[in-house]
Amino acid sequence: MLINEILEYEAEMIAIRRDFHQHPELGFEEFRTSQRIAELLTEWGYEVHRGLGGTGVVGTLKVGDGEKRLALRADMDALPMQELTEVPWRSTVAGKMHACGHDGHCAILLSAARYLAEKRPFSGTLHLIFQPSEESVGGARRMMEDGLFTLFPCDAIFGLHNMPLLPAGTFVTKPGALMASSDSMTITLQGKGGHGSTPENCRDPIVAGAAIIMALQTIVSRNVDPQEAAVVTVGSLQSGTTHNIIPDKAELKLNMRTFSQQVRESVKARIQTLVQAQAESFGLTARIEPDFGYPVTVNHVKETEFALQVARDAFGADSVADPQQVKSVMGSEDFAFMLEARPGCYLWLGTGTGENDYAVHHPLYQFNDACISTGATYWVRLTEAFLPRR
């Protein structure tokens, strides 16, 4: 059941969400967004710390004499893509869009923050983490490198993400691997260019690149246990300028995803071996440079069962998916870094309306504002359960 007081100021929270949506900011550029969040938290009585991970914000509220410490996290960044919706609150910034609903995540946590500050229905320490750059190079890790859990220690941490292809108001998660690791790398092949009419005098990086792309597709089928899961994708091959010139260099951009650290490391090793061997067979040299990587998002058993029970108690068993029926997804999430450092759980909140629902990262995607109060109520109930009054 939704909390009445949260519903009373729902319109204000929707307006805040739509304001964020109109003014999207990319990773580590969330200056306006973080400023607004810091202002609101300060107004409501939180102790506010800024600057972790560049633009990160942490709001802390200590109530009573409880010794437990809880952290809740929302991400703030938008995506580098053009919005195609015609809603009045569509993005005003060309080439930038909140196409993943991080504006909604911020509004959900802010809505909960306001209620928790006004009613103070808990005893202990609450840290609200507003994180930059989930979409690009790991703002979670940057905040941690800046001392997040040293400055703001917590006994558990929780995060959620909207899922527009799941029915609105449903809660979905499971213990163990929920989302895949993601590792991106750039392969540079150095050959010898020349005229297209005399290939015998050249070492063609395009032909080598094509052979490497095909060979990479054998890793999953021939080097990974069939009962495990992995994906290797070459998303870009850039080389050459015209019809009859063999270039001297080619660049491939590759992404790999797995559900276990063992498979992750073995696939990485196989990519290295295969690329170097293929390049050598064509008389080229190869350089492989990692761009960035996220680990597997692994939910802790105790905290996941706790998170699921909070949802059942607050919204009924029918609103919570059976964790044994939940499938892991190949998408990745940098909340995984936080779960490596602290116990916790990441869950999905269904926001689908059943009509014209577009997946996240689609130019027509829109966050379902009706779910702000649902998510906020959930965060309040979780806080009350984790930090109970004595």
N, C-alpha and C positions, 0 to 999 in steps of 0.2 A: 504494500500500500504506500502510495506517495505521501510524503510529509506535507501537511497543509501549509505550513509557513514557507516552505520552499516554493510551493505553487503560487503563493501570494506575490512573490517577486519574480516569477518565471518570465514575465514580459521584459523586465530589466535585463535578465541574463540572456535572453534571446537577442536583445538589442546589442549587448556587448559582443556576443558571438558574431553577429552580422557585421559589426564594426571591424572586428578582426578579419572577417572574410573580405571586406572591401579593401583592406590594407594589408595584403599578404607580404610576408618577409621570408626570404630564404634562410638556410642554415647559417648561424653565427651573425646574421644581420637583423635579428629580431629586436631591434632597439625600441621601436614604438610599442610593440606588443609587450615586451618585458617592462617598459616604463609604466604602462597602464596597469599591468598585473601588480607591480610593486606598489603603485598608488592605492589600489583597492585593498590589498592586504594590509597596508599601513593604516588606512582609514578604519579597517575592521579590528585593529588591535594586535596584529601579528608583528613579531620581530622579523624584519625583512633583511635578508642578505643578498646582495647582487654581485655579479661578476664571475661566478664560477662557470667555467666553460665559455667565457666571453660574455654571453648575454643571459646566462642562467639566473633564475630567481629561486630563493628558498624562503618560505614563510614559516615561522615557528610559533607555536602556541602551547604554552605549558599551563595545565590546569590541575589543581589539587596536588596531592603528594604521591600520586602513582609513579612507580619507577620504570614502567615499560615505555618504549619509544616506538612510534609508528611513522612510516614514511609512505606518502601517496605521490604518484608522479603523473604529470601530463606533459606532452610535447607541444612545441609552439610553432615549428617551422612549416612553411608552405613549399610548393613544388614549382620548378621552372617550366610551366606550361600555360598555354593560353586557355582561359575559360570560355566556354561556348554557351553557357546558360544565359537567359534573359531576365533573371530575377532582379528586382530593384537593388539588392545588396551585392550584386556581382562584383568581381574584382575590378578595382580602378587602376591597377598596375598592369601594363602590358607584359605578357609573358610570364606572369606569376599568378598562382592560384592555390587556394586551400582545397586541393583535390583529394586530400586524405583525411580530412575532418579534424585536424589538430586544433583548429579554431573551436570546434565543438568540445574537444577534450579539455581545453582551457576553461571554457564556459561551465562545463560540468564540475570541475574541481573548484572553480571560483564560487559557484552556487553552493556547494557543500561547505566551502571555507566560510562563507558569510553566516550560514546557519550555525556552524560549530562555534564560531566566535561569539555569536549572540546568545546561544543557549548553553554553551559549555557543558554538554552532556557526557563528559568523560573525565577520567583522572589519569594524567600521564603527560607525555610530550608528543606533540604532533608536528611532523615536518611535511610541508607541502612543497614538492619539487616541480618547478616549471623548467623543462629542459629544452635547450636549443638543438637544432640540427640532428634530428632523428633520421632524416631522409638521406643525408649525404655521407659524412665521414665519422659519425659516432659522437654526438654531443654528450651522451651518457658517459662514455669513457673520458672525455675531456673534463667533465665535471668531477669525476672521480680522481683524475690526475691532479685536479686543483684542490683536492682534499674534502670532497663531499661527505664521505662517511666518517672522516676524522672530525670534521667540524660539526656534523649533524649525525651522530651515531644513531642507529635504529636496530630494533630487534627483528623487524620484518619490513618488507617493502612490497607494495602492490601497484599495478598499473592496469589500465584497460584501453581497448581500442574499439571504435565503432565498426560494425560489420553490416553494410547496407543490403547484403544479400541474405541476411538472416532476419526473421520476423522481429519487429520492434518489441523491445522489452524482454527479450530472451537473453540468458546468460550462458556462455559456453566456454569451457576450459577443461583441462585434464592435467593430472600429474605427469611429470616426465617431459620429453621433448614435444613441445607444442609447435614451434616454428623452426625452420631450417637455419643452418649457418649460411653465410653468404660471403664469398671471397672473390674479389675482382682483381684482375691483373692485366698488364699490357705486355704483349710479346713484340719485340722489335727484331725483324729479320734483316740482316745486312748481307747484301749480295754484290753483284757487279752489273751495272747497267750497260746499255748499248743499243744499237739499231735492231729493230725487230726482224730485219732480214738476215741477221747473222747471230742467231741465238747461241751458236757454238762458242762464241766469244764472250758470252755473258754467264752469269749465275743468277737465274731469274727468281726473285723473291715471291712473285705472285704464284708461280707454279708450286713453289715450296709451301707457301701459305695455304694454298688449296689442299695440298696433300696433308698438311698438319691439321687442318680443320676436319678432314675426313677421319684421320687417325685418332683425333681426340674423341670422336664419337664412339670409339671402341672401348674407352675406359669403363663406362658404366656397364656395357654389355659383357665385357670380358675380364675386368679387373675388380669389380665390386660384387660382393655376395648378392645373388639374386633376391635374397630375403631382406636386404638392406635397400635404401633409396638414395639416389644421387642424381644430379643433373649437371651437365657440362654444356655451356652455351657460348659460342663465339658470336657476339653481337655486332662486330665491326671488323672489316678488312679494308684498310686504306692503303692505296699504293698507286703510283703512276699518274700520268697527266694526259696522255693521248694514245692514238691507235698503234703507232709503229715505233714506240720507244719502250724498251725494257728498262724499268726503273732499277735503282740500286738498293731500294729499301721498301719494306712493307711493315705495316703495324696492325696487329690483331688485338682486339679487346675481348677478354674472356671473363665469364662468370661461372662459378661452381657452387653447388648447394648440397648439403648433406644433413643428416639427422644425428650423427654421432661424431665425437672427436676422433675416434679411431679411423672411421671412413674418411673424414675430412683430411686427416694427415696423409692417408694412403693415396687419396685422389690427387692431392697437391704433389706428392712425390712422383706419382705416375705422369702427371703433366710435365714436370721438369724433365724426366727421363725421355719421354716421347718427343717433346719439342726439340730437345738438344740432338737426339739421334736423327730425327727427320731432317733437321736443318743441316747437320753434318753430311747426311747422305746426298744432299743437293749442293754441297760445297759452300754453304752459307754459315754464318754465325748467328746465334740467337741470344737475346737478352730478355729475361723475364723479370719484370718489376711489379711487386704488389701495389695495388692502388689503395684498397682498404678491405677490411673484413669484419664481419660480425659473427660471434659464436652462435651455437645452437641455443635457442630460448628454452631453457629447462626449468619447469615449475617444480618447486619443492612439495613433497607429498603432504606434510602436515599443514602447511600454509594454504595449499590448494583445496584441501578438504574443508578448511576453515572458511575460505572465500566462497566456496559452493554452498556451505551451510548458511552463511549470511544471506545469500541470494534466496535460498529456499525459505528461510524464515521471513524475509522481507516481502517476497513477491509470490510465494507459493511454489511447490515442487514442479508444477506444470511449466513454470517459466525458466527452469534450469535443465539444460541438456544432460543426459546420462553421460558421465565422463568416459565410460567404456565404449560409447558409440562415437566419440569425437575423434575425427581424423586430424593428424598433424598436417600442416600446410607448408609448401615450399617457400612461401614468403618469409622474410627475415625481419628482425626487430632488434634495435640496439639496447632495449631494456634487458636483453640477454647479458650484457656486461654487468648490470646491477645485480641480476640473479646469480651471477658467478661470485659476487662479493658478499651478498646478503641473502638470507632465506626469504622467499616470497612467492608471488603468483602473478601471472599475467592472464587476463581473461578478455573475452570478446563480448561486447554488448550489441545485440541485434538492433538495427535501426531501420529495417526495411518497412516500406509502406505497402508493398504488394503491387504498386503501380509505378512504372517508369523508374525503377530503382537501378542506378548505375553503380558499378563497382568503384572502389577507390582508385584514384589515379586516372579516372576517365574525365575528359573535359566537360561532360554534362553532369558529373557527380554533384550532389548537394547533400549536406548534412541535414538530418531530420531533427529539427528544433524541439519537437515534442518529446525527445528522449533526454533532453538536458536535465529535467527534473528527475527522471528515472535514474540516471547515472549519479546525480547528486544525492538522492535518497540512499542509493546503495553505498556511497562513500561514507555517509553519515552513520548508517547502520553498522558498517564494518568498523568504523572508528569506535563506536559505542561498545561493540563486542570485544574489540582488541584491547581497549583501554577502559575497562569498566570502572564505574564509581565504586568506592568501597562502602 
